[in-house]
């Protein structure tokens, strides 16, 4: 039997955390099967980079099951549980959500939680008709491979971003030559994510590249060090 409880996995827990990051891995659109930890492998470099940031509590969420599952929205329910758990552990510290693939959908849906100050979607599964009103007052970032034609395609997140821009500040970058699994450009993607997260949690100015993209082209290419 697999666990029927979500798990909050700590990667760094300072004694007096000034903010927290909740990393949400991918999954399946429909499955009540057990969570597979293999989806965490590609996120390990990002978790390590985030854990280097002083004063931040860094957590990864392991869902009860691996699917979103339509109206059940299991990944979203687990994300909301995890956000409440972070409040229980750390009080009212600001929280940055970082979601990959299906985790990106959960992150953007859960953005209305009162602790959330920013949301990052990495190759997020964002149907163009998903709600956007919960993004008001949050800073948002989307990073997507321009060759991603999966069920979590770049075209979908672009359509979503256009709608979200009417609600909040949002920067979106496309990673040249990258598909859904970011075999190309993951280092630069994770670096941009870390810079965005640390700035939004500390309420300091964003890096110029991201700040400019908030009012720029939603298909801005992310510069790669090649």
VENSULZI-V305491 format. One line per field, one symbol per residue. ss: DSSP state (h for helix, s for strand, l for the rest). burial: + if it has 9 or more other C-alpha atoms within 8 Angstrom, else -. A space follows every 10 residues. Layout:
ss->???
burial->???
//
This chain:
ss->llllllssss ssllllllss sssslllsll lllsllhhhh hhhhhhhhhh hllllsssss ssllslsllh hhlhhhhhhh hhhhhhhhhh lllsssssss lhhhhhhhhh hhlllsssss ssllllllll llhhhlllss ssssslllll lllhhhhhhh hhhhllllls ssssslllll lllllhhhhh hhhhhhhhhh hhlllllhhh hhhlllllls slllll
burial->-----+-+-+ +++---++++ ++++++++++ +--++---+- --+--+++++ +---++++++ +++++++++- --++++-+++ -++--++--- --++++++++ ++++++++++ ++--++++++ +++++++--- -+-+++-+++ +++++++++- -+++-+++++ +++++-++++ ++++++-+++ -+--+--+++ +-++++++++ +----++--+ +-+++--+-+ -+----
//
